[in-house]
């Protein structure tokens, strides 16, 4: 009798997990309105990109000196945030840290969305995007741009696989449980579940493939941001001519990616009513992780500015003076304080690692991270080795045009739309992994 009662309680527990996680996929008030809003924003901003495509990059604020403007700053930012998939799912996953289980899929969804849009941002920066295929056909191995396209594509591919493969058992559940899903979604669940019914052989082979991907994505994830840094560091320009840009960019990416994940965790927890799964424990642990990566990033920031400041070559003198006390001082100090120093001071205290406070702090970190990328790209271009002279006034300064700002909004709205759609058609919290973690038997019907 006790065995039957225990089995019934276990079944009910598994049923509750399924019900809680699948509920937002079937009925979520306000989601359609949010998607409609994002599509409207994308449609309006797409007109701005059409104007740029029709009239050329002359409609932007970029000129001969500042040939990398807002778009490249966006590209570096999107690549940075996407690195959270590698940090959470792979590095912490390989270390078998169990508190990441409810948030690992959210991290992978963010990674897929942001790295996909990062690739599109590069195309948006091109005057003739129809010629992008020439980079692959006629690319030179010596070109960092070819390296960047290669690692971005590879990272996107592995991130997609790392999103889909661990989700196969959950998709088998979706195939059986979501009776009201559209025929297209039912077919998608049927295809992507690959006939999975949780046999010992299937379980063994699936987890072997997942662990292989977790290992593979670590060097690729490190490569994507290291190669992005080489686009700058491979030049002789003051502000970019440094050997630590690789690890410096990677550390900054961990900070930005962790902040993006915390914000997403909060909104999924509240909007999808997942407080039983994305708990205060996850926010507390992410807060401690944020302090750790911020301290590493602070170390690289000190190295980045202290060493050239000590030597104070003429070019570095002009560049650093503009950053610390000149035209770029407000943006520079905002990025350092909001995106690094103040979060460290706050997050060492437990009360700031609660869901709402840490979400607000993470929003400021994201803002600081974007400002930091802007400050990395623009000031250096405005301080070339040769003096700027005998050129029109709009060549001397750089101000993003309305077209650039609109296209930037387009890229952010597109990333949010991808995240929204993926979280609507797929479970954002792993059903089977949560059940296994709680010691509940997973039952999947054929």
C-alpha positions, 0 to 999 in steps of 0.5 A: 500500500505504501509503495503504491502511495509513494508511486502515486506521489512520484507520478503526481510530482512529475505531472506537476513539473510537466504542467508547470513548465508546459503551461506558458507554452499553451496559454500565456496572456500578453505574449501575443501583444508583446510579439506584435509589438516586437514585429511592429518595431522590426517592421518600422526599423527595417524601413531604415535599413532599406533606406541604407541599402538603397542610398548606401552607408552615406546615410550613416554617421560613418565617414573615412576616419570612423568607418566602424561605428555603432554597428561594430560596437553592437556586434562586439556586444552581441557576441559578448552576451552570447558567450553566456551559453558556453559559460553556463552550459559547458564550463559549469555543466562539465564541473557538474554544478547542479544549481545551473540545471533550471537556467541552462536552457535559458542561457543557450536560448540567449546564446543562439539568439545573440550570436545569430543577430551578431552575424546579421549585424555584420551584414547590416554594416556592409554597403553591399551585403550581396557580396558577403558570399565573396568573403567565403569564396575569395577569403584570405586566411590571413584576414581576421574577418574570415576567422571571425565569420568562421568562428561565429558560424561554428559557434552558432551551429554548436549552440543550436545543437547544444540547445536541441540535443538536451531538449530531445526528452522534453520534446518527446513529452511535448509531442504527447502532452501538447494536444492543442498545439498547431499541426506544424508544432506537432510535426516539429516536436515529432521530428526533433524528438527522434523517437526518444522514449528514454531507454537506457541505450538512448539515454547513454548515447544522448548524454555522451553526445551532449558532453562531447558538445559541451567540450567542443563549444569551450574552445569555440566560445573562447575563439569567437571573442578572442578572434573578435578582439584580434580585429582590433588588436591586429592593428597599430592604433593607440587603444587597440595595440595591446596583447591582452585584448583576447582574455580582456574581451572574454572576461568582459563577455562573461560579465555581459553574458551573466547580466543578460542571463540574470535579466532573462531569469527574472522575467521568465520566473515572473512572467512564466510563473516558474518561482518553484524552479528558478529560485532565490538560490539561482539568483544568489549563485549567479550574483556570486558568479557575477562578482567573480567574473567582474573581479577578473574583468576589473583586473584586465581593465587595470592592466589595459590602462595602467601599463600604457598610462605608465609609459605614456607614449604620445599617442597613448597620452592623447587617447587616455586623456580623452578617455579619463578627462576629455570628450569621452570621460562621462561614457568611460567612467559610466561604463567602469562604474556601472558595469564593474565597480559598483556591481562588485560592491553591491553584490558582495552583500546577500540582500542585493543578490535577491531576484529584483535587486540583482535584476536591476543591477544586471540591467545597469551592467548591460548598459555599462557593457554596451557603453564600454564597447562603444568606447572601445570602437569610436575614440581610437578611430578618431585619433589616427596617427596622421592628423585630421585636416582638410576634410569636411567638419562631419569627418572630424566627429562621429555622431550616429545618424537616425538610420544607425540608431533605428537599425540598432533598435532593429537588431535588439528587437530581433534578438528579443523576438528570437528569444520570445519565439524559442521560449514559446515553442520550447520549454525554457526549463528542462523537464526531465533534468529537473525531475532526475535532479529531484530523484523522480522517475522520468516516464515518456510514452512511445 
